[in-house]
Amino acid sequence: SPPVKDLSQQGFNLNGGRLDYIGNRPVAALVYQRGQHAINLFVWPSNDAPTSERASISNGYNLIGWHREGMAYWVVSDLNLAELQQFVQLLMEQNQTR
C-alpha cells in the first residue's frame, strides 16, 4: 500500500486516489490540491537504492522523483517548484514519523 498522508493542515488537501499505469506498471496515484493546482503523487514498489529528490521540468510541469523505503515516488504538478519541494519535504517528514 502507498503511504497516504494528510497534509491538509499544511495547505495540501488530499482529493482522492486511483490506480494508474506508468510504463505498463500499475502505480498508486494520489491527488492533492494546493489552491487551484493539482498535485499528482505516483507511488510504486521499487528495489532501487534510496535516493535524494531530483527535480526536472517537462512540458511546463514540475517533476520531483526519489526512492525511499522500497518505494519509488514521483510528484507532478504545475505548482511552482518551491511549493512543490515543500510538499515533498512534508511527505518525507511524515514518512519518518510513521
Buried (B, 14 or more C-beta within 10 A) or exposed (E): EBBEBEBEEBBBBBEEBEEEEEEEEEBBBBBBBBEEBEBBBBBBEBEEEEEEBEBEEEEEBBBBBBBBEEBBBBBBBEBEEEBBBBBBEBBBEBBEEE
